[in-house]
Amino acid sequence: MDQPAPIAGNPGPPAAPPPLRQRLTIPVLAFGGILMAVMQTVVVPLLPDLPRLTHSSAGTVSWTVTATLLAGAVLTPVLGRAGDMYGKRRVLTGALALMTVGSVMCALSSDITVLIVARALQGAAASVVPLSISILRDELPPERRGSAVALMSSTVGIGAALGLPLAALVVQYYDWHTMFWLTSLLGAVGVAAVGWAVRESPVRESGRFDVLGALGLAAGLTCLLLGVSQGGEWGWGSPRVLGLFGAAVLVLALWWWQQLRTEQPLVDLHLVTRPRVGLSHVAALLTGFAFYANSLVTAQLVQAPKTTGYGLGLSIVATGLCLLPGGVTMLLFSPLSARISATRGPRITLALGAAVIACGYVVRIADSRDLWMIILGATVVATGTTLAYSALPTLILRAVPANQTASANGVNVLMRTIGQATSSAAVAAVLTHHTSLVGGAPVATLHGYLLAFAMAGVVALVAGGAALSIPGDRAPDDTPRAGSRTESARDDALEGA
């Protein structure tokens, strides 16, 4: 029997709400991003006491941070490519599982070697954000995608702001292993939630995984980041550091040559060298540099003893609370970032974010003695970081094929990581060269801190310039679905227009 025609003007019954699992996809992925950032931060309050707790030297203990940095930088583009080829949810679940296993190992042991290995395993979680952004691209309609991607990008700052005071409170009132048992529980919840609420994306990249490219990239990045992160301790002119930098240049040059000649490379360098993608990566590196100086310098500044004349002598718990407003701001401003990107384009959002970061450092230079001004300046920098970090993945989404989203975002996150590592080394070098004796011990001067703020502010302005140099945005629906030569030529023509 024929169904009656609908009455004109009657919209019919309302559409059924999406299933609960589908509605929880975004919160679950955001929880994974926050958990990743928390896991990277929780070891910071332990660093002063770990030499005593593990019967090891301060230099050895520093590897609990360095190992996570190196592993995250190496694995992020590799796991991104694996997600594009073998399934993003599968690789995302594996990354969260490795993070959880590492946390359990930290909870069970006080041996420094075990802790360093465990922290390296936790570095795999750095791929959570690019993989999640790729899943959101595949699963969400365009009208919901922008705000979801902005929220996902902001989870890095939110988790870092939450992790420091949380870890400090646990370490202050409980055995330090308790902190890792707590993160183990949260990690297990994250793995289960992703398995339940996130469906596997049907978008795949066919072909064979480039094992040689992965090994070459891992070796080159390890040499580069090891030299950057340890240069201050080993000496920038020491044979070890110079040898690492030389090896990095040689290995990465050979890797670049191999990638250009491989039929299915780990990283599509033809795509990376297009201005719309390459300049986005440059902006990511510069933004990572500018952002990281904020939390790094603020933590040291407010904990400096009052006898310096500028320090506030705050505890690590109070320091974390100083950074907490910035994390809350990142959560609140992520929808605004998505709205600006939708109306003006993500490159404008990125440039605006860089300008706001620079303004935040102007506030820091104007007054770094009063606590409320320190919090205000740090929060302004965090606001600019939200705008910038939320725009970067949107730029990538609009510039690469859907079947390369995770690997391209993985490279973008890698560039942020390199920027952060370089920022840490640069800030350390500035503060080391501007010290004075306080109570017989060398302490960084206020002038050194102000120079670090000025350096980060200038880099932020350069990042804004790089953002404005990115060719005009194209709507997501026009993004090529496969990386053919014809599409590459068409994109190059569009960029040159």
Solvent accessible surface area in square Angstrom, and as a share of the most:
residue,aa,sasa,rsa
1,M,229,1.02
2,D,134,0.70
3,Q,154,0.68
4,P,117,0.74
5,A,86,0.67
6,P,120,0.76
7,I,130,0.66
8,A,101,0.78
9,G,86,0.82
10,N,84,0.43
11,P,130,0.82
12,G,34,0.33
13,P,124,0.78
14,P,126,0.79
15,A,99,0.77
16,A,90,0.70
17,P,102,0.64
18,P,53,0.34
19,P,90,0.56
20,L,96,0.48
21,R,129,0.47
22,Q,96,0.42
23,R,111,0.40
24,L,60,0.30
25,T,13,0.07
26,I,30,0.15
27,P,68,0.43
28,V,17,0.10
29,L,2,0.01
30,A,10,0.08
31,F,66,0.28
32,G,2,0.02
33,G,0,0.00
34,I,44,0.22
35,L,4,0.02
36,M,9,0.04
37,A,2,0.02
38,V,10,0.06
39,M,2,0.01
40,Q,66,0.29
41,T,20,0.12
42,V,1,0.01
43,V,3,0.02
44,V,59,0.34
45,P,11,0.07
46,L,1,0.01
47,L,54,0.27
48,P,109,0.69
49,D,54,0.28
50,L,3,0.01
51,P,32,0.20
52,R,158,0.58
53,L,47,0.23
54,T,12,0.07
55,H,173,0.77
56,S,27,0.17
57,S,64,0.41
58,A,74,0.57
59,G,26,0.25
60,T,49,0.29
61,V,4,0.02
62,S,38,0.24
63,W,69,0.24
64,T,1,0.00
65,V,62,0.35
66,T,8,0.05
67,A,10,0.08
68,T,7,0.04
69,L,41,0.21
70,L,20,0.10
71,A,18,0.14
72,G,4,0.03
73,A,1,0.00
74,V,19,0.11
75,L,53,0.27
76,T,2,0.01
77,P,2,0.01
78,V,20,0.12
79,L,33,0.16
80,G,0,0.00
81,R,10,0.04
82,A,14,0.11
83,G,0,0.00
84,D,0,0.00
85,M,11,0.05
86,Y,91,0.35
87,G,1,0.01
88,K,1,0.00
89,R,74,0.27
90,R,155,0.57
91,V,19,0.11
92,L,1,0.00
93,T,37,0.21
94,G,33,0.32
95,A,1,0.01
96,L,0,0.00
97,A,37,0.29
98,L,72,0.36
99,M,0,0.00
100,T,17,0.10
101,V,76,0.44
102,G,0,0.00
103,S,0,0.00
104,V,50,0.28
105,M,52,0.23
106,C,1,0.00
107,A,6,0.04
108,L,124,0.62
109,S,23,0.15
110,S,50,0.32
111,D,74,0.38
112,I,24,0.12
113,T,87,0.50
114,V,51,0.29
115,L,6,0.03
116,I,38,0.19
117,V,76,0.44
118,A,0,0.00
119,R,4,0.01
120,A,32,0.25
121,L,52,0.26
122,Q,3,0.01
123,G,0,0.00
124,A,1,0.01
125,A,1,0.00
126,A,12,0.09
127,S,0,0.00
128,V,1,0.00
129,V,3,0.01
130,P,0,0.00
131,L,0,0.00
132,S,0,0.00
133,I,1,0.01
134,S,0,0.00
135,I,0,0.00
136,L,1,0.00
137,R,15,0.05
138,D,32,0.17
139,E,44,0.20
140,L,15,0.08
141,P,52,0.33
142,P,68,0.43
143,E,141,0.63
144,R,93,0.34
145,R,33,0.12
146,G,30,0.29
147,S,58,0.37
148,A,4,0.03
149,V,1,0.00
150,A,2,0.01
151,L,46,0.23
152,M,3,0.01
153,S,0,0.00
154,S,0,0.00
155,T,0,0.00
156,V,29,0.17
157,G,6,0.06
158,I,10,0.05
159,G,0,0.00
160,A,38,0.29
161,A,8,0.06
162,L,77,0.38
163,G,0,0.00
164,L,12,0.06
165,P,8,0.05
166,L,69,0.34
167,A,0,0.00
168,A,1,0.01
169,L,78,0.39
170,V,15,0.09
171,V,33,0.19
172,Q,109,0.48
173,Y,145,0.55
174,Y,140,0.53
175,D,85,0.44
176,W,19,0.07
177,H,34,0.15
178,T,55,0.32
179,M,3,0.01
180,F,4,0.02
181,W,119,0.42
182,L,62,0.31
183,T,3,0.01
184,S,9,0.06
185,L,112,0.56
186,L,52,0.26
187,G,0,0.00
188,A,51,0.40
189,V,74,0.43
190,G,1,0.01
191,V,37,0.21
192,A,68,0.53
193,A,23,0.18
194,V,2,0.01
195,G,41,0.39
196,W,103,0.36
197,A,5,0.04
198,V,2,0.01
199,R,144,0.52
200,E,43,0.19
201,S,2,0.01
202,P,92,0.58
203,V,34,0.19
204,R,101,0.37
205,E,32,0.14
206,S,93,0.60
207,G,44,0.42
208,R,199,0.73
209,F,39,0.16
210,D,13,0.07
211,V,91,0.52
212,L,120,0.60
213,G,0,0.00
214,A,11,0.09
215,L,114,0.57
216,G,18,0.17
217,L,7,0.04
218,A,25,0.19
219,A,45,0.35
220,G,0,0.00
221,L,6,0.03
222,T,49,0.29
223,C,24,0.14
224,L,45,0.22
225,L,0,0.00
226,L,27,0.14
227,G,0,0.00
228,V,18,0.11
229,S,41,0.26
230,Q,7,0.03
231,G,0,0.00
232,G,56,0.54
233,E,111,0.50
234,W,57,0.20
235,G,29,0.28
236,W,103,0.36
237,G,61,0.59
238,S,23,0.15
239,P,118,0.74
240,R,145,0.53
241,V,0,0.00
242,L,103,0.51
243,G,42,0.41
244,L,33,0.17
245,F,55,0.23
246,G,43,0.41
247,A,36,0.28
248,A,2,0.02
249,V,109,0.62
250,L,111,0.55
251,V,39,0.22
252,L,44,0.22
253,A,57,0.44
254,L,103,0.51
255,W,23,0.08
256,W,106,0.37
257,W,143,0.50
258,Q,30,0.13
259,Q,4,0.02
260,L,70,0.35
261,R,151,0.55
262,T,41,0.24
263,E,168,0.75
264,Q,63,0.28
265,P,25,0.16
266,L,2,0.01
267,V,13,0.07
268,D,39,0.20
269,L,6,0.03
270,H,95,0.42
271,L,8,0.04
272,V,29,0.17
273,T,83,0.48
274,R,19,0.07
275,P,61,0.38
276,R,17,0.06
277,V,2,0.01
278,G,16,0.16
279,L,49,0.24
280,S,0,0.00
281,H,8,0.04
282,V,68,0.39
283,A,0,0.00
284,A,0,0.00
285,L,46,0.23
286,L,33,0.16
287,T,1,0.01
288,G,0,0.00
289,F,17,0.07
290,A,0,0.00
291,F,27,0.11
292,Y,66,0.25
293,A,0,0.00
294,N,9,0.04
295,S,35,0.22
296,L,44,0.22
297,V,0,0.00
298,T,1,0.00
299,A,21,0.16
300,Q,74,0.33
301,L,1,0.00
302,V,0,0.00
303,Q,69,0.31
304,A,7,0.05
305,P,60,0.38
306,K,148,0.63
307,T,112,0.65
308,T,30,0.17
309,G,54,0.52
310,Y,16,0.06
311,G,7,0.07
312,L,40,0.20
313,G,43,0.41
314,L,46,0.23
315,S,65,0.42
316,I,50,0.25
317,V,19,0.11
318,A,30,0.24
319,T,0,0.00
320,G,0,0.00
321,L,92,0.46
322,C,8,0.05
323,L,24,0.12
324,L,48,0.24
325,P,48,0.30
326,G,7,0.06
327,G,4,0.04
328,V,72,0.41
329,T,16,0.09
330,M,5,0.02
331,L,84,0.42
332,L,120,0.60
333,F,71,0.30
334,S,2,0.02
335,P,62,0.39
336,L,66,0.33
337,S,0,0.00
338,A,13,0.10
339,R,146,0.53
340,I,30,0.15
341,S,9,0.06
342,A,81,0.62
343,T,102,0.59
344,R,180,0.66
345,G,8,0.07
346,P,0,0.00
347,R,65,0.24
348,I,64,0.33
349,T,0,0.00
350,L,0,0.00
351,A,14,0.11
352,L,75,0.37
353,G,0,0.00
354,A,1,0.01
355,A,44,0.34
356,V,32,0.18
357,I,1,0.00
358,A,9,0.07
359,C,75,0.45
360,G,0,0.00
361,Y,1,0.01
362,V,97,0.56
363,V,35,0.20
364,R,0,0.00
365,I,72,0.37
366,A,81,0.63
367,D,33,0.17
368,S,4,0.03
369,R,128,0.47
370,D,68,0.35
371,L,71,0.35
372,W,167,0.59
373,M,29,0.13
374,I,1,0.00
375,I,46,0.23
376,L,78,0.39
377,G,0,0.00
378,A,5,0.04
379,T,25,0.15
380,V,35,0.20
381,V,0,0.00
382,A,8,0.06
383,T,18,0.11
384,G,0,0.00
385,T,0,0.00
386,T,0,0.00
387,L,7,0.03
388,A,0,0.00
389,Y,2,0.01
390,S,3,0.02
391,A,0,0.00
392,L,0,0.00
393,P,0,0.00
394,T,17,0.10
395,L,7,0.03
396,I,0,0.00
397,L,8,0.04
398,R,39,0.14
399,A,3,0.02
400,V,0,0.00
401,P,2,0.01
402,A,2,0.02
403,N,23,0.12
404,Q,18,0.08
405,T,0,0.00
406,A,0,0.00
407,S,9,0.06
408,A,10,0.07
409,N,3,0.01
410,G,0,0.00
411,V,15,0.09
412,N,1,0.00
413,V,20,0.11
414,L,10,0.05
415,M,42,0.19
416,R,11,0.04
417,T,24,0.14
418,I,24,0.12
419,G,0,0.00
420,Q,40,0.18
421,A,6,0.05
422,T,51,0.30
423,S,0,0.00
424,S,41,0.26
425,A,15,0.11
426,A,25,0.19
427,V,0,0.00
428,A,49,0.38
429,A,36,0.28
430,V,31,0.18
431,L,12,0.06
432,T,94,0.55
433,H,148,0.66
434,H,56,0.25
435,T,64,0.37
436,S,52,0.34
437,L,134,0.67
438,V,31,0.18
439,G,88,0.85
440,G,67,0.65
441,A,49,0.38
442,P,97,0.61
443,V,29,0.17
444,A,15,0.12
445,T,34,0.20
446,L,29,0.15
447,H,107,0.48
448,G,0,0.00
449,Y,7,0.03
450,L,44,0.22
451,L,67,0.33
452,A,0,0.00
453,F,0,0.00
454,A,38,0.29
455,M,51,0.23
456,A,0,0.00
457,G,9,0.08
458,V,90,0.51
459,V,26,0.15
460,A,0,0.00
461,L,107,0.53
462,V,82,0.47
463,A,1,0.00
464,G,10,0.09
465,G,38,0.36
466,A,13,0.10
467,A,0,0.00
468,L,101,0.50
469,S,68,0.44
470,I,2,0.01
471,P,27,0.17
472,G,45,0.43
473,D,49,0.25
474,R,31,0.11
475,A,52,0.40
476,P,38,0.24
477,D,117,0.61
478,D,81,0.42
479,T,5,0.03
480,P,6,0.04
481,R,150,0.55
482,A,48,0.38
483,G,49,0.47
484,S,49,0.32
485,R,184,0.67
486,T,109,0.63
487,E,35,0.16
488,S,24,0.15
489,A,63,0.49
490,R,110,0.40
491,D,1,0.01
492,D,73,0.38
493,A,69,0.53
494,L,92,0.46
495,E,21,0.09
496,G,71,0.68
497,A,118,0.91
